[in-house]
Amino acid sequence: MSATLIPMATYVLVANPATYKFVRGILGNWVANADGVATLAGLVLHAFVYVFLTGLVLMMFMPRGSGYAPGPSNSPAPAPAGMMQQAQASMASGLQGMASMIAPK
């Protein structure tokens, strides 16, 4: 089922006048009149029931992902081999220069 059909089906079930009549038989006259027309309190009750049922059905029937989404990472892309060799050579010469400054003469 799609994420659009589930709320629609739940709404048709909860907002149906027959449902109001059924709930009136269980909870009393404060939910709806004899024709199934909702009172304000019955409308609020059915709104909460709709939200609860929709959330429950969506959690039960909609697949969840693992939470892992492969894609671009925050780590930098690996440098080409030539650039790595240049960086290593530059670093080595810099270290040699620093070592020569520090070394006693």
Buried (B, 14 or more C-beta within 10 A) or exposed (E): EEEEEBBEBBBEEBBEEEBBBBBBEEEEEEBBEEEBEBBEEBBEBBEEBBEEBBEEBBEEEEEEEEEEEEEEEEEEEEEEEEEEEEEEEEEEEEEEEEEEEEEEE
